[in-house]
């Protein structure tokens, strides 16, 4: 390995530590010899659901964007899921994703799931969206936030799973200042019977819960009858879903689609007791899966998290959208707390939320009836070694999924860490507004800007990268921009 390759691997490992809260070191390099088979193990059974004690209160996932369930005709219920899960060891982990694994051990578990579903069965669209909840800064459900209100507008049911040990037992999350309480500590009367045997069992736990939700009428769905059950996960959860797609889904097709949001170039490990190493580098999604796999990537993911090394062509079963003007985390995810992060420059305010909703709707259609999503070009690169994004005259990326935010810009929207920023702020990119002279030179007047924005907006909607439901609110935002004349 030359010094440049070593530097890229080291940087990718360092960033993985930031986004994969329970990962503490890097190692376990992938082997180079591909394989096209997986070993049959017969290691699993569906999870069993039960009702929590009627005491204490439900501890909700952390969210800066609480969504009014009742206003959308949704109800929430909490359940426990239990079973006996397996851990695994790798036989081979080639970069083409065609991994082989073997069972390493087994242990009982009981964790919790949060179910949000339409109160009117007639509004259920048949899809159950199962999120591997994130634990990098306390348990959160970022894809519930990013994919709504489109998820509820579609009528899908949602299940958030406390998949990882820190959510149940507590401990030091990487992006928090000190140890946090898990469910058992925070509300022992309600959650004291939960038991998580460790993250090495989380992949099988997630598979068993998905399999249980595919029953004709799972008890936790209030009589709803699912047609499709799909997996979603963002950031550190996306690293786990990468491993899940390559190692577990071929053995146990619990999910009929996998939505991987903001992964890097590597994948989460499964063969160490404390999950203290990672499969790093250029891990791709295996091409022999028979379910759709959708990857949504930001500029930060491509460069700082090393996804550029894992890029792969779109196929009939694999689709990637690289979204221009976005960062790994952003102002939308922070909500009203954006100003309290302590970053030296305004964080990225790009269109990740809006494009994520369009991606989810396209993903649903793909799973439901085989309609393939649009297949955009990837980001343009000015260099491949090291991977460097090609930028236009205003500092915005070229290529990728295009929206008015970058085609009719009023700011430079970057996924790169601002100079001198902390590791945390580096994940949030930056927004640098254009000066009055630049705005006037570009658009002449506010009316000129709104006209250009409207044309670009309608083009993005026609291309399938934005939803028509977002047209009016996005135009309202554009109308607030003042162009000196």
Secondary structure, 3 states (H helix, E strand, C coil): CCHHHHHHHHHHHHHHHHHCCCCCCCCCCCCCCCCCCCCCCCCCCCCEEEECCCCCCCCCCECCCCCCCHHHCEEEEEEEEEEEEEEEEEEECCCCCCCEEEEEEEEEEEEEEEEEEECCHHHCCCEEEEEECECCCCCECHHHHHHCCHHHHHCCEEEEECCCHHHHHCEECCCCCCEECCHHHHCHHHHCCCECCCHHHHHHHHHHHHHHHCCCCCHHHCCCCCCEEEEEEECHHHHHHHHHHHHHCCCCCCCCEEEEECCCCCEECCCCCCCCCEECCCCCCCCCCCCEEEEEECHHHHHCCCHHHHCCCCCCCEEEEEECCCCCCCHHHHHHHHHHCCCCCCCCCCCHHHHHHHHHHHHHHHHHHCCCCCCCCCECEEEECCEEECECCCCCECECECCHHHHCCCEEEECCCCCCCCHHHHCCCEEEECCHHHHHHHHCCHHHHHHHHHHHHHHHHHHCCCCHHHHHHHHHHHHCCCCCC
